[in-house]
Structure formats: C-alpha cells, structure tokens
Amino acid sequence: MMKTDIYRLIRKTDDNLENYILTVIDGKNIGDKAFYSNSELILDSSENRFFENNIRTFPDDPDSEIVTIAGQKVYAEKIGHEHKLVICGAGHVSIPIIKIGKMTGFTVVCIEDRPMFANDARNAGADRVICDNFVNALEKISGDDDTYFVIVTRGHRSDRECLKSIAEKKHAYIGLMGSRRRVAIVKEQLISEGAPREVLDRVYTPIGLDIGAETPEEIAVAVMAEIIKVKRQDERKTDFPKEILDMIIGEKSVENCGNSGKVLATIVSRKGSAPREVGTKMLILPDGGCVGTIGGGCVEAEVIRRGREMLMENETEAIIQHIDLTADAAAEEGMVCGGTLEVLMELL
C-alpha cells in the first residue's frame, strides 16, 4: 500500500463528508497513515494494520489536532477541498475581486451574460468563465461547504435570479451587493416564492467588512476580507493546495524531476507567533524547488535543506523537524515572530 493512495482518495471522496487523514508522528509507526470518511476507516497504509487494530472509527470532531492512539502521537488532519469563489457578474467591482481571490488561493469562477464583460473576467485571471444567463450558468455550479458565492450583478432582476438559485445550494458564504432597500425587496420576493428564510437571513449584506470602502478596489478588499474571516472560522479544516495534490499523485510533473521522490513538509504543531498555521504544506522537489510555502525565511530554508538531504539519502522514514523561533533565536535572524514549530517531513 503506497502512502500516495491516501491522497488519491481526497480526489474521489464526497466533498461534503467529514474526511480525515491520520498520521503517526512518533514511535515505531512514525509516518503511517490512515484515511477516515464520516468516522469510518477507509484505508490504512501501515504494514502492521496499526489503525485497523487500534481505532476503526474516528470521532468527527476531536478535541485537538494531536491525539494519542495506542500510546503513540497521531496528527489528525481534517481535510477541506479547494476553496471556490463564484462571482456572479463581471463588472467594475468584480475584476479586483477576481484578482484578490486568486492572490488569496481561491479557485475563481465568474458568471456573466455579456461576452465583452466575460472576456474582462478572463483577462483578470478567473480560472473559469461561464458566459450564459445566470440561471443556466448556476445550474452548472453544484456548491459545497467550501464554495463562496458573491453576487455583484448589474441589476435587481439578476440579483434575484442568482440568489434564488444559490439559496438552494450548499455554501460557505453568500454575499450580495446592493442598497439595504434593494436587498430587502429581493429577499421578500424570494421568501414569498418559498425560498428558505433561514438561508436568506444569513446572507452577508451589505457585502464586505465596513472599512469605508468607496472605489472598486477598496470594495474588493472589503469583500475578500469578509470572506477570509468566514473561511478562518473553521480553523480545524486544512486547505490541501491543488498544485501540491497534483504533484503528489503524479498528475503534474516538473521538468527534470518527473514523478520521482518528493518530500512533503506539513506543520503539525505550533506554539507562539509562528508564521503559518497548523496544516500548512510545502512540497520539496528533487531539483531543490518547492511547491507552496510554510512561511519563508530561515524556517523554510532549514526545512528545504533537510528535505534535500532526505531526497539525496533516500530516507524513507518520516521525521519531525523542530524549529525554534523563540525570542533569542529569532532575534539572531532579525525575525519579528517567535514560538516553536514541529514540521512532519515525509518522503513520497
């Protein structure tokens, strides 16, 4: 059983199920993994069936990322899928929202019924542009717990069509631009037609954090800040970057590297003001390059150095790399943050 089989499961499982990857991070079973979906063990990568023998079911909401199983420390990682930003409308406010959405790691879909404006969304970097009427286009978007909907269309009718469709979908966030009066009219019309009031009452409107934004760019910052705030409320869910997942399972390769060994570095513990949160990942490639980042600076440099050693020596056993960013050590490097990190490093 290959460890990469665990990552293939991420692609195949239902986004709306509670999915966990468990990894032993100390003792004789260090590096062994298991995949659980809706509490049930789906795959155990260990040769001695460590997980099957000790924990066939796993709680949906454990108290901590680090749990103890049969006397060994285990990192429990709740897997989220790619965060999708669906923008209805491609007007002057949408364009900076697209750009900031891409900068902050979202897969961006833009819906627009006017070809010229749809082309503007493509030029702004949207991953997918659907040029169709809003009703037809939204039928192509399923929605899930990691989908964020932004409604910034040009008119009352389009707002209503979008909100009616989106209110029936799973979502992490719905934001609607417009005056309080315009939004109230849209909501009341939809409620009278049977739309779920409890969903409409949770719509973020006026959209965006109140920072006094006026220009399209300032409004985009306010909107994305609100979305990031909502996204960060589920601190236990780990984003698994698509580019890293593609590389691990061999759907993407790097020139001169092919699909040969790579080292996956994952922050599994953090104390103090370390630069990145638990669950952050970086893939270290045979040519010394990397996909992703765990915070940059001397922290990342040390992890990359150790990862290259693992690749050169073909170290098959996972390790925990301890990084000290406490005041004295950080000051020597001119760093402003402090604390300690534990980084799990695995040769894949």
N, C-alpha and C positions, 0 to 999 in steps of 0.2 A: 504494500500500500504506500503510495507516494504522498508526501505532505501536500503537494500541489493539488491533489484530488479534493482536498478541503476547499481550496479556492475556486475550483470549478463548480462546486456546489453553490457558491454565492450567486453565480450567474443563473443557476437553474431554479432556485427556490423562489417561492412566492414572496414578493417584496413586503406583503402585509403580515407575514408571520413573524414571530419573535425568534430571531436567529442568533445563535452564539457560537463563537469559536473559543474553545478552552485550550490553553497551552500550559504544560507543566514548566515552571521556571526555576526549579531547584531539584536537587536529589538525582537519583539514578535514572529517572524518566524525563529529565530536562529536554524540552523540545517536542515531546509527544503532544499530539493534538487530537481534538475531537470536535465534531460539528453537531450541535443540537438545534432542532427546529420545533417550536411550540413545546419545549421541555423535553422532547424525546430524542434519544441518541440516534443519530443518522449514520455517522461514520466515525470510527476510531482508528487512528493511524498508528497506534503503538503496537509493537510486536507482541507484547505480553498482555494485550487487551486490558490495559490499566483502567481506562474509563468504563468499559463494559463491566468489569469486575467490581468496580467501586461506586459508580454513580450512573445508573441507566437513565435517570431523569434529572433534569437540572431546573431549578426554580426560575420563573420568568423574570423576577426582579430581585436578584441577590443584593445583600446589604453593601457589598464592596466589589471593586474590580478584582481584588486579590482574595481568593478563597482557599481553604485548606481541604484537601481530599486525601485520605489515607496518609496523613502526616506530611504531605508534600504541598508546596505553594503552587497555586494554579491561577493564571491570569485569565479572567472571564471577560471576553470582548463581545459586547452587543453590536451586531453588525447592522449598519444602516446602508442603504443603497445610494446611488448618486443623487445629489440634490438637484432637482429640476426646477427651473424658473420659467413659468409660462406667462408670457406677456401678451395681453390682448390689446392690439393697437400698436402702430409703428410711427407715431407722431413725434413731435419735438422732445417730449419728455421721455419717451420710450428709448430713444437712441442712447442717452447716457446710462439708463438703467441696464440696457444690454451690455454696455461696456463694463460697468462696475460689477454686474452679475458675473461676467466671465472672469474678471480680475479676482473675485472672491470665491471662485471654484465651482460655480453652478454650471450645469448644462442648460443652455438657454434656448427656448423655443419661442418664436414670435409669430403671432397670428395677425394677418392684415388682409383686407379685401381689395386694397388698391395696389396694383402692380408697382407703381413708382415708389410708393412708401415701403412696400415689401422689399424692394431692392435696396432701399436705405438700411433696412434691418440686416440684410445680408452683408452689406459693406461695413456695418458696425460690428460684425463678428458673431452674430447669432448662429448657433450650431444647426438649427433647423428653422426654416421659414415656411409657413403654410399660407399660401395666397389663395384664399377662398372666403366665402361668407362665414361669419363667426359660428353660426350653428353647425354647419358642416365640418368646419375645422375642429371644433371642440369634440365632435364625435370621434375624432382620431386620437384624442388625449384621454388616457384611462384615469390618471390621477392615482396617487397613493400617499402614504404618510410622509413622504419626502418630496412632495410636489407643492410649490409655492406659486399661487396664481396672483397676477397683478392685472387689474382691469383699468386701462387708460385709453379708452376708445375716444372717438371724436364726438359721440352724441348719446343722448338719452336712450334711444332705441337700442343701439348696440350694447350699451351698458346692461340693459335689461336682459337681452338675449344671452350675453355672456354669463351674467350672474345666475340666471335661471339654470343654465346647463351646469355650471361649476358647483352650485349648491348641492347637486346630486352626486358629486364625485368625492372620493376620499382626498384629503388635502392636509397640508400642514399649516397653510396660511391662505387667506383670501383678502386682498386689499383692493379697494375701489376708490378711484379719484372722482372728485366732484363736490359741489357745494352741499351743505347739510340738507337743504331743501330738495335738491335734485336726487340725492341718495335716498332720502326718506320716501319720496314718491316711488322710486324704483322698488324699494323694499315692500312697501304697502301693496303695490300692484302684484308682486310675486306671491306675497302671503295670501292675497285674495284668490290666487290661482292654485293654491295648495303647496307652495314651496315651504320647506321646513323653517319655521320661525327661529328655532334654536340655532340653526346654522347662520341665518341672516343676522341674528343678533351678535354673532361673533365676528362678523366682517369688520376688518380694520378700515375705518373711515372716520374722518378724513385720513387718507392714506399717509403713512410716514410719520416719523417722530417729529414732534413740534420743536423745530430749531429755527423757525422764522424763515424758512426757505422761500425764495421767490423765483430764481432763474431755473430753467430746466435741469441744469446740472446740480444745483442745490437741492431741488426736489428729488432728483435721483438718489443723491446721498442720503436724504431723509428716509426714502422708501427702503433702500437697501440696508440702512442701519436698523430699521424696524424689523426687517426680515431676518437679519443676523441675530437680533435679540431673541426673536421667536425660536430660531434654529438652535441657539445655545441653551435654551431652557431644558432640552433633553441632553444633559451633559454625559449621560452614560452611553449614548449611541455613538459609535465610531464611524466616521466617514472612511470608506475604503476607496481611495482615488482610482478612477477608471484606468488611468495610464499605468499605474502600478499593477493593477489586476491583470491588464492585458499582457504586460511583460512577464508576470509570474507564470501564467498559464500558456505562454508561448504564442499568443495571438498577435504579438508585436515583437519585433527584434531590433537590435541596434547594429549598425554597420560594424563589422569586425568582431561582433560578440555573438551573433546568432542567438540561440536559445540555451547557451551554456550556463554554468552555475552563476548564481547571483546571491547576494546577501540581503535579507530583509531585516531592517532595523525598526523596532517598534518601542516607543516609550511605554513602559508598563507601570511605572511608579514615579511620582513627582512630589517633592516637598519643597515648600518655599516658593519664590517667584522665578521658577524656571521658564524658559522662553516659549515652550509649546506644551499642549495638554497631553494627558494620558491618551494613548491610542494613535498618536501621530506617527506616520510611517515614512520611511525612505528606503529606496532600493538601490543598492550599491552594485555597479556593473563591473564586469571583468576588465574593461578598459580604464577604470578609475572614475568614470562618470557616474552620475546619480539621477534617479527619478524621484522627485519630491524633495522635501526638506524637513528636518527636525529642529530647525531654529537658527541655523547658520553659526558663524563664529567658531570659537575654539571647541565648542561642544560637537558640532558637526564634523569638524576637521578630525577630532580624535576618533569618532565613530567610523568615519570613512577610512582612516588609517588602519583601524583594527579590522574593518571589513575586508580591506585589500589583503591583509595578512591571512585571513581565513580563506580567501579565494586562492591565494598562492600556495598555501599549505594544504588545501583541500580539507579543512577542518569540518567534519561532518556533525560534530556535537555542538548544539546550541550553547550560547554563553550569555551571561548577564554582564553588561558593561556598566560600571558605576561611574557617574560623572559628578564631580563636586564643584558646585557653583556658590559655595558659602562665601561670606564677605571677603575674607582674606584671599582665598584662591581667585575669586572673581576680580578683585581689585588689581591683582598682578597682571591680569589680561586686559584691564581697562573696561571691564564689563559692568553694567549697571544692575544686572539681576543677580539674585543669589538663590541658594537652595541646592537640592540634590536630585539627580535623575537616575533611574535604572532603565537601561535600554536592552531589550531582548534582541539578540543577533543570531540569525539562523541562515545556514547555507541551504539554498533551494536548488 
